[in-house]
Amino acid sequence: MKNMNYGETNAYWYLRLNGFFLINNFVIHRTDEIAYSSDIDILGIRLPYVFEEVGGQPDDWDESLLQTLNPNIMTGVICEVKTGDFDEKTLFRKKYLKYCLDRFGFMPQLSDAYTEQVFNNQITLVEFEGRQFQILKLFVSNYESKREDFVQLRIKHIRQFIENGIQKYREKKWQDRVLFQSDFLGEHIDRKYNE
């Protein structure tokens, strides 16, 4: 498994702590339409009734994220993370979005019906056989983009959300810190507990 950089790790745990099931470094293979292999930093889904006793209750989710989403329908997230300078034109390339859409499995040939909408919007509502799904494009960075076709969060905001969640369940998280398969999260928990 490819290691995540600090920005990707923060974004991964932010989404995980907001109820998403995730794939990090989702590989975009070469195809007839894609000349060079690449990856999407994080791809995931969130189910409408996700719940955990510790850290997974409705008041544990980040309001700034859930204001933009309808938490009552299944959500797919495509997340790109940049910790340094970036070229805005390379974010959320249409051919990579198309590749990701079919991985969600919300409906057959999702990419044929919705690639343009996903490319042009922060959130896209998908309807299939009387059910609704939504697809979120999320950009995480230290810097702000001028583009408005995706939701943006700063790494600073994400760190604060993670630390607040750890503080809220400080005792329970500390007891279980070594069970997380993340040194990043274990270190955060240990540091908050010992402040």
Phi, psi and omega in degrees: 000133179290135177291146175268147173282177186297325178293315178296321179295316177299314181296319180301309183288330174300310180294319179300318180283355172254017170092011180270145167263131196231153167240125175261151182051055179292120187283130173259107182281158173294139177220186175299329181266341185244112185284328184231137176296152179206196174207160170253134186303312182215134176230138181195174176228154176229126180270153188292335185248027180300138183203140169220142179300318182253104174087005183231036179258161185309324181277004176269342183285153180284117181302320184296332176278313186285345173296329183274343184249162167263105185290355182268003175231157181298138183237134169256138179238136172243115188240127173246141184233132175227125180262346179232204178300152179210157175264116185303329182293339183271354181281134175052057177297140186302317182293330177284322176299315180303317179298318182292323187301317181290338177293331180297321179076022180291329179197160177296141178049045178306320183295325180297322185271334192231002183303314182298315180297315180296319180299323187265354187229154174294314182227134180239129176271128180248132177238133181208123177049046176079001178249154179242144175224163175225150179238125182251131169259122183238128177248125180243129183199166169280343186237156182267141174266152176278345181290150181240012183266014173209156175284138181242137173227141176275148178300324178302316178297317181296315178302316181296319178299314180298314181295322177297319179295320177295316180298319182299323181243039189309309184296310182293318179296320181294320178301328186253011188302326182279351180276340176289138179275044181215116174296326179304307183290319178301319179293319177300314181297313181298319181294316179296322181294324185264011177288000000 
